[in-house]
Amino acid sequence: QVQLVESGGGLVQAGESLRLSCAASGYIFSKYDMGWYRQAPGKQRELVALIRSGGSTNYADSVKGRFTVSRDNAKNTMTLQMNSLKPEDTAVYYCAAFRTVTSWGKGTQVTVSS
C-alpha cells in the first residue's frame, strides 16, 4: 500500500524559511519521479517542483531561486527547502509520486504572514 506523508509545515513570517519532507513507503521510491504541489484557497492545485528519478529538477517560475527540491533514495524521502517565503506561498503543500497512477499525500499547511 502506497503511503506518502508530508511534514514540516507551519506558520512563518515573510522572508523566513521552512523545510518540508515527504516520507514514502509501499513502492520502489527510487524508480519514480516525485513532485510537490500546492493549493491555495480558491485556487487550483499547481505543481511547484518536480524531481525525476534520475535527480533532475524543474520548478514553477514563481519559486525558482527560492525553493529547492531534493530526494534521498536510501531513506525514501523527498524534501522541499523553501527560502525567502512570501505571503503568496501560503497553501496546502502536497507530495506526489508519479507512478502508473499518481499517488498523493494528505498535505501540510504552510502559512506565511506579511
C-alpha positions as CSV (number, residue, x, y, z in Angstrom):
1,Q,0.0,0.0,0.0
2,V,1.5,3.3,-1.1
3,Q,1.8,6.0,1.6
4,L,3.1,9.5,1.3
5,V,3.3,11.5,4.5
6,E,4.2,15.2,4.5
7,S,5.6,17.1,7.4
8,G,7.3,20.4,8.2
9,G,4.6,22.9,7.5
10,G,3.8,25.8,9.8
11,L,3.3,29.5,10.3
12,V,6.2,31.8,9.4
13,Q,6.8,35.4,8.6
14,A,7.7,36.7,5.2
15,G,11.3,36.2,4.4
16,E,11.7,33.2,6.6
17,S,12.3,29.5,5.6
18,L,10.6,26.2,6.0
19,R,11.7,22.7,5.1
20,L,9.0,20.2,4.1
21,S,9.6,16.5,4.0
22,C,7.7,13.6,2.3
23,A,8.2,10.1,3.6
24,A,7.2,7.4,1.1
25,S,6.5,3.8,1.6
26,G,4.9,0.8,-0.2
27,Y,6.6,1.1,-3.6
28,I,10.1,1.4,-5.1
29,F,10.7,5.0,-4.3
30,S,13.9,5.4,-6.5
31,K,12.1,4.3,-9.6
32,Y,9.6,7.1,-9.9
33,D,9.5,10.9,-10.4
34,M,8.2,12.9,-7.5
35,G,6.7,16.3,-7.1
36,W,5.5,18.9,-4.7
37,Y,2.2,20.6,-5.4
38,R,0.3,23.3,-3.6
39,Q,-3.2,24.6,-3.4
40,A,-4.2,27.9,-2.0
41,P,-7.8,28.7,-1.0
42,G,-10.0,29.2,-4.1
43,K,-7.2,28.2,-6.5
44,Q,-6.3,25.2,-8.5
45,R,-3.6,22.8,-7.3
46,E,-0.3,23.7,-9.0
47,L,3.0,22.0,-9.5
48,V,5.7,23.7,-7.5
49,A,8.7,21.4,-8.0
50,L,9.4,18.2,-9.8
51,I,12.3,15.8,-9.2
52,R,12.8,12.9,-11.6
53,S,14.1,9.5,-10.7
54,G,17.5,10.5,-12.1
55,G,17.6,13.6,-9.9
56,S,16.9,16.4,-12.5
57,T,14.6,19.1,-11.3
58,N,12.0,21.6,-12.6
59,Y,10.4,24.5,-10.8
60,A,7.4,26.7,-11.2
61,D,8.6,30.2,-12.2
62,S,7.1,31.6,-9.0
63,V,9.5,29.7,-6.8
64,K,12.7,29.5,-8.9
65,G,15.7,30.6,-6.9
66,R,13.8,30.3,-3.6
67,F,12.8,26.6,-3.4
68,T,15.0,23.6,-3.7
69,V,13.7,20.0,-4.1
70,S,15.8,17.0,-3.3
71,R,15.4,13.3,-2.7
72,D,17.2,10.6,-0.7
73,N,16.5,7.3,-2.3
74,A,18.2,5.4,0.6
75,K,15.7,6.9,3.0
76,N,12.7,7.1,0.7
77,T,12.2,10.7,1.4
78,M,11.8,13.9,-0.6
79,T,12.3,17.4,0.8
80,L,11.4,20.9,-0.3
81,Q,13.6,23.7,1.1
82,M,11.7,26.9,0.9
83,N,13.6,30.1,1.5
84,S,12.5,33.8,1.3
85,L,8.9,32.8,1.8
86,K,6.2,35.2,0.6
87,P,2.6,35.5,1.7
88,E,1.6,34.2,-1.7
89,D,3.3,30.9,-0.9
90,T,0.6,30.3,1.6
91,A,-1.1,27.0,0.7
92,V,-1.5,23.4,1.5
93,Y,1.5,21.6,0.1
94,Y,1.1,18.0,-1.2
95,C,3.7,15.4,-2.1
96,A,3.0,13.3,-5.2
97,A,4.5,10.2,-6.7
98,F,4.1,9.8,-10.4
99,R,3.6,6.1,-10.8
100,T,1.1,4.5,-13.2
101,V,-1.5,6.3,-11.1
102,T,-0.4,9.4,-9.3
103,S,-0.3,8.9,-5.5
104,W,-0.9,11.8,-3.1
105,G,-0.2,12.6,0.4
106,K,-2.7,14.4,2.6
107,G,-0.9,17.7,2.6
108,T,0.7,20.0,5.1
109,Q,-0.3,23.6,5.7
110,V,2.2,26.4,5.1
111,T,1.1,29.9,6.1
112,V,3.3,32.9,5.5
113,S,2.3,36.2,7.3
114,S,3.3,39.6,6.0
